[in-house]
Amino acid sequence: MNDELAELEQKVEQVLALCSDLRAENQRLQVRMAGLEIEKQRLSGKVESARARLESLMEKLPQA
């Protein structure tokens, strides 16, 4: 009985350690995702700016 209890205790500790590791990984991934979202917004702004400049230049081209 004591052996079974010790084994169960060990398994519970392993599950708790895994949960802790997963929480830490989730936190890291959330921080990374937030950074990537900021980068995406910055790049989208650059693409929009380039698109506007190209459209402006195209309007200045002589029509054939």
PDB file of N, CA, C and O in Angstrom:
ATOM      1  N   MET A   1       0.822  -1.203   0.000  1.00  0.00           N
ATOM      2  CA  MET A   1       0.000   0.000   0.000  1.00  0.00           C
ATOM      3  C   MET A   1       0.862   1.261   0.000  1.00  0.00           C
ATOM      4  O   MET A   1       0.579   2.224  -0.713  1.00  0.00           O
ATOM      5  N   ASN A   2       1.918   1.237   0.812  1.00  0.00           N
ATOM      6  CA  ASN A   2       2.809   2.397   0.866  1.00  0.00           C
ATOM      7  C   ASN A   2       3.524   2.609  -0.458  1.00  0.00           C
ATOM      8  O   ASN A   2       3.754   3.742  -0.881  1.00  0.00           O
ATOM      9  N   ASP A   3       3.871   1.506  -1.104  1.00  0.00           N
ATOM     10  CA  ASP A   3       4.530   1.615  -2.409  1.00  0.00           C
ATOM     11  C   ASP A   3       3.591   2.235  -3.438  1.00  0.00           C
ATOM     12  O   ASP A   3       4.004   3.075  -4.238  1.00  0.00           O
ATOM     13  N   GLU A   4       2.340   1.823  -3.415  1.00  0.00           N
ATOM     14  CA  GLU A   4       1.354   2.376  -4.338  1.00  0.00           C
ATOM     15  C   GLU A   4       1.145   3.866  -4.077  1.00  0.00           C
ATOM     16  O   GLU A   4       1.035   4.659  -5.013  1.00  0.00           O
ATOM     17  N   LEU A   5       1.091   4.232  -2.817  1.00  0.00           N
ATOM     18  CA  LEU A   5       0.916   5.639  -2.449  1.00  0.00           C
ATOM     19  C   LEU A   5       2.132   6.464  -2.892  1.00  0.00           C
ATOM     20  O   LEU A   5       1.984   7.578  -3.395  1.00  0.00           O
ATOM     21  N   ALA A   6       3.320   5.913  -2.700  1.00  0.00           N
ATOM     22  CA  ALA A   6       4.539   6.610  -3.109  1.00  0.00           C
ATOM     23  C   ALA A   6       4.569   6.776  -4.631  1.00  0.00           C
ATOM     24  O   ALA A   6       4.963   7.825  -5.141  1.00  0.00           O
ATOM     25  N   GLU A   7       4.148   5.733  -5.347  1.00  0.00           N
ATOM     26  CA  GLU A   7       4.106   5.804  -6.808  1.00  0.00           C
ATOM     27  C   GLU A   7       3.095   6.849  -7.275  1.00  0.00           C
ATOM     28  O   GLU A   7       3.371   7.620  -8.194  1.00  0.00           O
ATOM     29  N   LEU A   8       1.939   6.871  -6.644  1.00  0.00           N
ATOM     30  CA  LEU A   8       0.921   7.865  -6.980  1.00  0.00           C
ATOM     31  C   LEU A   8       1.426   9.271  -6.685  1.00  0.00           C
ATOM     32  O   LEU A   8       1.211  10.191  -7.474  1.00  0.00           O
ATOM     33  N   GLU A   9       2.093   9.435  -5.555  1.00  0.00           N
ATOM     34  CA  GLU A   9       2.648  10.745  -5.195  1.00  0.00           C
ATOM     35  C   GLU A   9       3.670  11.197  -6.232  1.00  0.00           C
ATOM     36  O   GLU A   9       3.707  12.369  -6.607  1.00  0.00           O
ATOM     37  N   GLN A  10       4.497  10.263  -6.691  1.00  0.00           N
ATOM     38  CA  GLN A  10       5.500  10.583  -7.707  1.00  0.00           C
ATOM     39  C   GLN A  10       4.827  11.003  -9.013  1.00  0.00           C
ATOM     40  O   GLN A  10       5.260  11.960  -9.655  1.00  0.00           O
ATOM     41  N   LYS A  11       3.786  10.299  -9.402  1.00  0.00           N
ATOM     42  CA  LYS A  11       3.075  10.644 -10.636  1.00  0.00           C
ATOM     43  C   LYS A  11       2.402  12.001 -10.522  1.00  0.00           C
ATOM     44  O   LYS A  11       2.409  12.774 -11.481  1.00  0.00           O
ATOM     45  N   VAL A  12       1.821  12.305  -9.367  1.00  0.00           N
ATOM     46  CA  VAL A  12       1.201  13.611  -9.157  1.00  0.00           C
ATOM     47  C   VAL A  12       2.255  14.707  -9.249  1.00  0.00           C
ATOM     48  O   VAL A  12       2.002  15.758  -9.839  1.00  0.00           O
ATOM     49  N   GLU A  13       3.420  14.477  -8.681  1.00  0.00           N
ATOM     50  CA  GLU A  13       4.506  15.462  -8.755  1.00  0.00           C
ATOM     51  C   GLU A  13       4.955  15.667 -10.197  1.00  0.00           C
ATOM     52  O   GLU A  13       5.270  16.785 -10.602  1.00  0.00           O
ATOM     53  N   GLN A  14       4.982  14.586 -10.967  1.00  0.00           N
ATOM     54  CA  GLN A  14       5.359  14.703 -12.378  1.00  0.00           C
ATOM     55  C   GLN A  14       4.325  15.524 -13.149  1.00  0.00           C
ATOM     56  O   GLN A  14       4.675  16.354 -13.988  1.00  0.00           O
ATOM     57  N   VAL A  15       3.057  15.282 -12.853  1.00  0.00           N
ATOM     58  CA  VAL A  15       1.993  16.043 -13.518  1.00  0.00           C
ATOM     59  C   VAL A  15       2.086  17.515 -13.134  1.00  0.00           C
ATOM     60  O   VAL A  15       1.932  18.389 -13.986  1.00  0.00           O
ATOM     61  N   LEU A  16       2.336  17.795 -11.861  1.00  0.00           N
ATOM     62  CA  LEU A  16       2.468  19.185 -11.423  1.00  0.00           C
ATOM     63  C   LEU A  16       3.661  19.858 -12.085  1.00  0.00           C
ATOM     64  O   LEU A  16       3.574  21.023 -12.473  1.00  0.00           O
ATOM     65  N   ALA A  17       4.765  19.148 -12.220  1.00  0.00           N
ATOM     66  CA  ALA A  17       5.946  19.708 -12.884  1.00  0.00           C
ATOM     67  C   ALA A  17       5.648  19.981 -14.354  1.00  0.00           C
ATOM     68  O   ALA A  17       6.034  21.016 -14.895  1.00  0.00           O
ATOM     69  N   LEU A  18       4.958  19.041 -14.990  1.00  0.00           N
ATOM     70  CA  LEU A  18       4.590  19.239 -16.392  1.00  0.00           C
ATOM     71  C   LEU A  18       3.675  20.442 -16.549  1.00  0.00           C
ATOM     72  O   LEU A  18       3.855  21.239 -17.469  1.00  0.00           O
ATOM     73  N   CYS A  19       2.695  20.582 -15.659  1.00  0.00           N
ATOM     74  CA  CYS A  19       1.790  21.741 -15.709  1.00  0.00           C
ATOM     75  C   CYS A  19       2.574  23.044 -15.550  1.00  0.00           C
ATOM     76  O   CYS A  19       2.311  24.027 -16.244  1.00  0.00           O
ATOM     77  N   SER A  20       3.519  23.039 -14.647  1.00  0.00           N
ATOM     78  CA  SER A  20       4.343  24.235 -14.435  1.00  0.00           C
ATOM     79  C   SER A  20       5.149  24.566 -15.685  1.00  0.00           C
ATOM     80  O   SER A  20       5.227  25.724 -16.095  1.00  0.00           O
ATOM     81  N   ASP A  21       5.747  23.540 -16.286  1.00  0.00           N
ATOM     82  CA  ASP A  21       6.515  23.751 -17.516  1.00  0.00           C
ATOM     83  C   ASP A  21       5.622  24.285 -18.636  1.00  0.00           C
ATOM     84  O   ASP A  21       6.010  25.193 -19.372  1.00  0.00           O
ATOM     85  N   LEU A  22       4.431  23.717 -18.757  1.00  0.00           N
ATOM     86  CA  LEU A  22       3.511  24.152 -19.806  1.00  0.00           C
ATOM     87  C   LEU A  22       3.033  25.585 -19.576  1.00  0.00           C
ATOM     88  O   LEU A  22       2.869  26.343 -20.532  1.00  0.00           O
ATOM     89  N   ARG A  23       2.812  25.955 -18.336  1.00  0.00           N
ATOM     90  CA  ARG A  23       2.430  27.344 -18.044  1.00  0.00           C
ATOM     91  C   ARG A  23       3.544  28.306 -18.441  1.00  0.00           C
ATOM     92  O   ARG A  23       3.289  29.353 -19.037  1.00  0.00           O
ATOM     93  N   ALA A  24       4.780  27.942 -18.105  1.00  0.00           N
ATOM     94  CA  ALA A  24       5.922  28.793 -18.460  1.00  0.00           C
ATOM     95  C   ALA A  24       6.064  28.903 -19.980  1.00  0.00           C
ATOM     96  O   ALA A  24       6.300  29.988 -20.509  1.00  0.00           O
ATOM     97  N   GLU A  25       5.919  27.785 -20.667  1.00  0.00           N
ATOM     98  CA  GLU A  25       6.011  27.806 -22.131  1.00  0.00           C
ATOM     99  C   GLU A  25       4.876  28.635 -22.725  1.00  0.00           C
ATOM    100  O   GLU A  25       5.092  29.392 -23.672  1.00  0.00           O
ATOM    101  N   ASN A  26       3.688  28.500 -22.184  1.00  0.00           N
ATOM    102  CA  ASN A  26       2.547  29.281 -22.659  1.00  0.00           C
ATOM    103  C   ASN A  26       2.818  30.776 -22.480  1.00  0.00           C
ATOM    104  O   ASN A  26       2.520  31.573 -23.370  1.00  0.00           O
ATOM    105  N   GLN A  27       3.377  31.153 -21.345  1.00  0.00           N
ATOM    106  CA  GLN A  27       3.699  32.558 -21.094  1.00  0.00           C
ATOM    107  C   GLN A  27       4.715  33.068 -22.112  1.00  0.00           C
ATOM    108  O   GLN A  27       4.561  34.160 -22.660  1.00  0.00           O
ATOM    109  N   ARG A  28       5.754  32.271 -22.361  1.00  0.00           N
ATOM    110  CA  ARG A  28       6.770  32.668 -23.353  1.00  0.00           C
ATOM    111  C   ARG A  28       6.144  32.820 -24.731  1.00  0.00           C
ATOM    112  O   ARG A  28       6.447  33.769 -25.454  1.00  0.00           O
ATOM    113  N   LEU A  29       5.272  31.889 -25.095  1.00  0.00           N
ATOM    114  CA  LEU A  29       4.629  31.952 -26.412  1.00  0.00           C
ATOM    115  C   LEU A  29       3.692  33.153 -26.521  1.00  0.00           C
ATOM    116  O   LEU A  29       3.587  33.755 -27.590  1.00  0.00           O
ATOM    117  N   GLN A  30       3.015  33.505 -25.439  1.00  0.00           N
ATOM    118  CA  GLN A  30       2.145  34.680 -25.474  1.00  0.00           C
ATOM    119  C   GLN A  30       2.958  35.955 -25.658  1.00  0.00           C
ATOM    120  O   GLN A  30       2.553  36.854 -26.394  1.00  0.00           O
ATOM    121  N   VAL A  31       4.101  36.031 -24.992  1.00  0.00           N
ATOM    122  CA  VAL A  31       4.980  37.206 -25.151  1.00  0.00           C
ATOM    123  C   VAL A  31       5.501  37.268 -26.582  1.00  0.00           C
ATOM    124  O   VAL A  31       5.525  38.333 -27.199  1.00  0.00           O
ATOM    125  N   ARG A  32       5.917  36.114 -27.102  1.00  0.00           N
ATOM    126  CA  ARG A  32       6.422  36.080 -28.485  1.00  0.00           C
ATOM    127  C   ARG A  32       5.327  36.471 -29.473  1.00  0.00           C
ATOM    128  O   ARG A  32       5.571  37.221 -30.417  1.00  0.00           O
ATOM    129  N   MET A  33       4.126  35.959 -29.249  1.00  0.00           N
ATOM    130  CA  MET A  33       3.014  36.263 -30.141  1.00  0.00           C
ATOM    131  C   MET A  33       2.691  37.760 -30.120  1.00  0.00           C
ATOM    132  O   MET A  33       2.396  38.348 -31.160  1.00  0.00           O
ATOM    133  N   ALA A  34       2.748  38.368 -28.943  1.00  0.00           N
ATOM    134  CA  ALA A  34       2.497  39.805 -28.853  1.00  0.00           C
ATOM    135  C   ALA A  34       3.552  40.581 -29.639  1.00  0.00           C
ATOM    136  O   ALA A  34       3.229  41.543 -30.335  1.00  0.00           O
ATOM    137  N   GLY A  35       4.798  40.164 -29.526  1.00  0.00           N
ATOM    138  CA  GLY A  35       5.870  40.811 -30.290  1.00  0.00           C
ATOM    139  C   GLY A  35       5.685  40.646 -31.785  1.00  0.00           C
ATOM    140  O   GLY A  35       5.910  41.580 -32.556  1.00  0.00           O
ATOM    141  N   LEU A  36       5.277  39.460 -32.189  1.00  0.00           N
ATOM    142  CA  LEU A  36       5.050  39.215 -33.614  1.00  0.00           C
ATOM    143  C   LEU A  36       3.855  40.013 -34.133  1.00  0.00           C
ATOM    144  O   LEU A  36       3.854  40.450 -35.284  1.00  0.00           O
ATOM    145  N   GLU A  37       2.853  40.202 -33.304  1.00  0.00           N
ATOM    146  CA  GLU A  37       1.688  41.006 -33.711  1.00  0.00           C
ATOM    147  C   GLU A  37       2.109  42.458 -33.927  1.00  0.00           C
ATOM    148  O   GLU A  37       1.662  43.095 -34.880  1.00  0.00           O
ATOM    149  N   ILE A  38       2.957  42.980 -33.059  1.00  0.00           N
ATOM    150  CA  ILE A  38       3.468  44.347 -33.220  1.00  0.00           C
ATOM    151  C   ILE A  38       4.276  44.450 -34.514  1.00  0.00           C
ATOM    152  O   ILE A  38       4.130  45.411 -35.269  1.00  0.00           O
ATOM    153  N   GLU A  39       5.132  43.450 -34.765  1.00  0.00           N
ATOM    154  CA  GLU A  39       5.932  43.440 -35.994  1.00  0.00           C
ATOM    155  C   GLU A  39       5.036  43.361 -37.227  1.00  0.00           C
ATOM    156  O   GLU A  39       5.295  44.024 -38.231  1.00  0.00           O
ATOM    157  N   LYS A  40       3.998  42.561 -37.151  1.00  0.00           N
ATOM    158  CA  LYS A  40       3.048  42.444 -38.266  1.00  0.00           C
ATOM    159  C   LYS A  40       2.390  43.788 -38.559  1.00  0.00           C
ATOM    160  O   LYS A  40       2.256  44.180 -39.718  1.00  0.00           O
ATOM    161  N   GLN A  41       1.980  44.490 -37.510  1.00  0.00           N
ATOM    162  CA  GLN A  41       1.358  45.803 -37.702  1.00  0.00           C
ATOM    163  C   GLN A  41       2.338  46.790 -38.327  1.00  0.00           C
ATOM    164  O   GLN A  41       1.971  47.576 -39.200  1.00  0.00           O
ATOM    165  N   ARG A  42       3.593  46.740 -37.868  1.00  0.00           N
ATOM    166  CA  ARG A  42       4.617  47.641 -38.420  1.00  0.00           C
ATOM    167  C   ARG A  42       4.828  47.349 -39.904  1.00  0.00           C
ATOM    168  O   ARG A  42       4.888  48.267 -40.722  1.00  0.00           O
ATOM    169  N   LEU A  43       4.940  46.069 -40.244  1.00  0.00           N
ATOM    170  CA  LEU A  43       5.162  45.704 -41.648  1.00  0.00           C
ATOM    171  C   LEU A  43       3.939  46.025 -42.507  1.00  0.00           C
ATOM    172  O   LEU A  43       4.082  46.430 -43.661  1.00  0.00           O
ATOM    173  N   SER A  44       2.755  45.849 -41.958  1.00  0.00           N
ATOM    174  CA  SER A  44       1.541  46.199 -42.703  1.00  0.00           C
ATOM    175  C   SER A  44       1.515  47.691 -43.003  1.00  0.00           C
ATOM    176  O   SER A  44       1.097  48.097 -44.087  1.00  0.00           O
ATOM    177  N   GLY A  45       1.953  48.503 -42.065  1.00  0.00           N
ATOM    178  CA  GLY A  45       2.037  49.940 -42.289  1.00  0.00           C
ATOM    179  C   GLY A  45       3.019  50.280 -43.398  1.00  0.00           C
ATOM    180  O   GLY A  45       2.759  51.152 -44.227  1.00  0.00           O
ATOM    181  N   LYS A  46       4.160  49.577 -43.406  1.00  0.00           N
ATOM    182  CA  LYS A  46       5.141  49.823 -44.459  1.00  0.00           C
ATOM    183  C   LYS A  46       4.591  49.417 -45.827  1.00  0.00           C
ATOM    184  O   LYS A  46       4.805  50.122 -46.813  1.00  0.00           O
ATOM    185  N   VAL A  47       3.891  48.299 -45.891  1.00  0.00           N
ATOM    186  CA  VAL A  47       3.305  47.843 -47.156  1.00  0.00           C
ATOM    187  C   VAL A  47       2.267  48.854 -47.630  1.00  0.00           C
ATOM    188  O   VAL A  47       2.222  49.194 -48.813  1.00  0.00           O
ATOM    189  N   GLU A  48       1.445  49.327 -46.724  1.00  0.00           N
ATOM    190  CA  GLU A  48       0.416  50.317 -47.086  1.00  0.00           C
ATOM    191  C   GLU A  48       1.058  51.607 -47.593  1.00  0.00           C
ATOM    192  O   GLU A  48       0.583  52.202 -48.560  1.00  0.00           O
ATOM    193  N   SER A  49       2.121  52.031 -46.947  1.00  0.00           N
ATOM    194  CA  SER A  49       2.827  53.239 -47.370  1.00  0.00           C
ATOM    195  C   SER A  49       3.426  53.043 -48.765  1.00  0.00           C
ATOM    196  O   SER A  49       3.339  53.935 -49.609  1.00  0.00           O
ATOM    197  N   ALA A  50       4.024  51.893 -49.004  1.00  0.00           N
ATOM    198  CA  ALA A  50       4.603  51.611 -50.317  1.00  0.00           C
ATOM    199  C   ALA A  50       3.511  51.547 -51.382  1.00  0.00           C
ATOM    200  O   ALA A  50       3.697  52.031 -52.498  1.00  0.00           O
ATOM    201  N   ARG A  51       2.378  50.951 -51.035  1.00  0.00           N
ATOM    202  CA  ARG A  51       1.262  50.874 -51.983  1.00  0.00           C
ATOM    203  C   ARG A  51       0.780  52.273 -52.361  1.00  0.00           C
ATOM    204  O   ARG A  51       0.528  52.557 -53.533  1.00  0.00           O
ATOM    205  N   ALA A  52       0.656  53.138 -51.364  1.00  0.00           N
ATOM    206  CA  ALA A  52       0.198  54.504 -51.627  1.00  0.00           C
ATOM    207  C   ALA A  52       1.201  55.253 -52.513  1.00  0.00           C
ATOM    208  O   ALA A  52       0.801  55.985 -53.418  1.00  0.00           O
ATOM    209  N   ARG A  53       2.498  55.071 -52.253  1.00  0.00           N
ATOM    210  CA  ARG A  53       3.509  55.730 -53.079  1.00  0.00           C
ATOM    211  C   ARG A  53       3.469  55.213 -54.512  1.00  0.00           C
ATOM    212  O   ARG A  53       3.585  55.990 -55.460  1.00  0.00           O
ATOM    213  N   LEU A  54       3.307  53.903 -54.670  1.00  0.00           N
ATOM    214  CA  LEU A  54       3.230  53.331 -56.016  1.00  0.00           C
ATOM    215  C   LEU A  54       2.004  53.840 -56.769  1.00  0.00           C
ATOM    216  O   LEU A  54       2.089  54.165 -57.953  1.00  0.00           O
ATOM    217  N   GLU A  55       0.879  53.907 -56.089  1.00  0.00           N
ATOM    218  CA  GLU A  55      -0.328  54.421 -56.735  1.00  0.00           C
ATOM    219  C   GLU A  55      -0.133  55.871 -57.158  1.00  0.00           C
ATOM    220  O   GLU A  55      -0.577  56.277 -58.232  1.00  0.00           O
ATOM    221  N   SER A  56       0.529  56.642 -56.316  1.00  0.00           N
ATOM    222  CA  SER A  56       0.792  58.046 -56.635  1.00  0.00           C
ATOM    223  C   SER A  56       1.703  58.151 -57.860  1.00  0.00           C
ATOM    224  O   SER A  56       1.473  58.974 -58.746  1.00  0.00           O
ATOM    225  N   LEU A  57       2.732  57.315 -57.900  1.00  0.00           N
ATOM    226  CA  LEU A  57       3.636  57.335 -59.050  1.00  0.00           C
ATOM    227  C   LEU A  57       2.928  56.882 -60.324  1.00  0.00           C
ATOM    228  O   LEU A  57       3.173  57.429 -61.399  1.00  0.00           O
ATOM    229  N   MET A  58       2.054  55.887 -60.207  1.00  0.00           N
ATOM    230  CA  MET A  58       1.328  55.395 -61.380  1.00  0.00           C
ATOM    231  C   MET A  58       0.415  56.476 -61.938  1.00  0.00           C
ATOM    232  O   MET A  58       0.236  56.559 -63.153  1.00  0.00           O
ATOM    233  N   GLU A  59      -0.156  57.294 -61.088  1.00  0.00           N
ATOM    234  CA  GLU A  59      -1.043  58.376 -61.542  1.00  0.00           C
ATOM    235  C   GLU A  59      -0.258  59.424 -62.323  1.00  0.00           C
ATOM    236  O   GLU A  59      -0.823  60.122 -63.164  1.00  0.00           O
ATOM    237  N   LYS A  60       1.046  59.539 -62.051  1.00  0.00           N
ATOM    238  CA  LYS A  60       1.858  60.533 -62.720  1.00  0.00           C
ATOM    239  C   LYS A  60       2.402  60.039 -64.062  1.00  0.00           C
ATOM    240  O   LYS A  60       2.913  60.836 -64.849  1.00  0.00           O
ATOM    241  N   LEU A  61       2.299  58.741 -64.331  1.00  0.00           N
ATOM    242  CA  LEU A  61       2.776  58.203 -65.615  1.00  0.00           C
ATOM    243  C   LEU A  61       1.885  58.679 -66.746  1.00  0.00           C
ATOM    244  O   LEU A  61       0.668  58.776 -66.588  1.00  0.00           O
ATOM    245  N   PRO A  62       2.481  58.970 -67.870  1.00  0.00           N
ATOM    246  CA  PRO A  62       1.661  59.375 -69.025  1.00  0.00           C
ATOM    247  C   PRO A  62       0.830  58.191 -69.517  1.00  0.00           C
ATOM    248  O   PRO A  62       1.277  57.044 -69.509  1.00  0.00           O
ATOM    249  N   GLN A  63      -0.355  58.497 -69.932  1.00  0.00           N
ATOM    250  CA  GLN A  63      -1.243  57.450 -70.459  1.00  0.00           C
ATOM    251  C   GLN A  63      -0.856  57.148 -71.899  1.00  0.00           C
ATOM    252  O   GLN A  63      -0.590  58.065 -72.677  1.00  0.00           O
ATOM    253  N   ALA A  64      -0.824  55.877 -72.256  1.00  0.00           N
ATOM    254  CA  ALA A  64      -0.419  55.479 -73.607  1.00  0.00           C
ATOM    255  C   ALA A  64      -1.586  55.508 -74.556  1.00  0.00           C
ATOM    256  O   ALA A  64      -1.428  55.201 -75.737  1.00  0.00           O
TER     257      ALA A  64
END
